[in-house]
Amino acid sequence: MLFLVAVIVGIVLLVRWAVRSGGGAAPVHREDAIEILRRRYAAGEISKEEFDQKKRDITGT
């Protein structure tokens, strides 16, 4: 009986350790709209006018 309790406690501790140590998948980096817009402008995909208009659309200013 004592052996069974020790095994269960060991499993619980192992699971808690795995969760705390980040045993899951790596977090996904999500770019927000402004970052994407800046990257597209820097790469020359959009003009200054398009950048300014889209930035106003996104920020509401």
C-alpha positions in Angstrom: 0.0 0.0 0.0 2.8 2.4 0.9 4.6 1.6 -2.3 1.5 2.4 -4.4 1.2 5.8 -2.6 4.8 6.5 -3.3 4.4 5.7 -7.0 1.4 8.0 -7.3 3.2 10.9 -5.5 6.2 10.4 -7.8 4.0 10.6 -10.9 2.3 13.8 -9.6 5.6 15.4 -8.8 7.0 14.4 -12.2 4.0 15.9 -14.0 4.2 19.1 -12.0 7.9 19.4 -12.8 7.3 18.8 -16.6 4.6 21.5 -16.6 6.8 24.1 -14.8 9.8 23.4 -17.0 7.9 24.3 -20.1 7.4 20.8 -21.5 5.0 22.2 -24.1 5.5 23.6 -27.5 7.5 26.8 -28.0 5.3 29.9 -28.0 4.4 31.3 -31.4 5.5 34.8 -32.2 2.6 36.8 -33.5 3.3 40.1 -35.3 0.8 42.9 -34.7 -0.5 44.9 -37.6 1.9 47.8 -37.1 4.9 45.5 -37.1 3.8 43.9 -40.4 3.1 47.3 -41.9 6.6 48.6 -41.0 8.2 45.4 -42.3 6.3 45.7 -45.6 7.3 49.4 -45.9 10.9 48.7 -45.1 11.0 45.9 -47.7 9.6 48.3 -50.3 6.4 46.4 -50.8 4.2 49.5 -50.1 4.8 53.2 -50.7 5.0 56.0 -48.1 1.5 57.1 -49.0 0.1 53.6 -48.6 2.0 53.2 -45.3 0.6 56.4 -43.9 -3.0 55.6 -45.0 -2.8 52.0 -43.6 -1.3 53.3 -40.4 -4.1 55.7 -40.0 -6.6 53.0 -40.7 -5.1 50.7 -38.1 -4.6 53.3 -35.3 -7.7 55.3 -36.0 -5.8 58.6 -36.0 
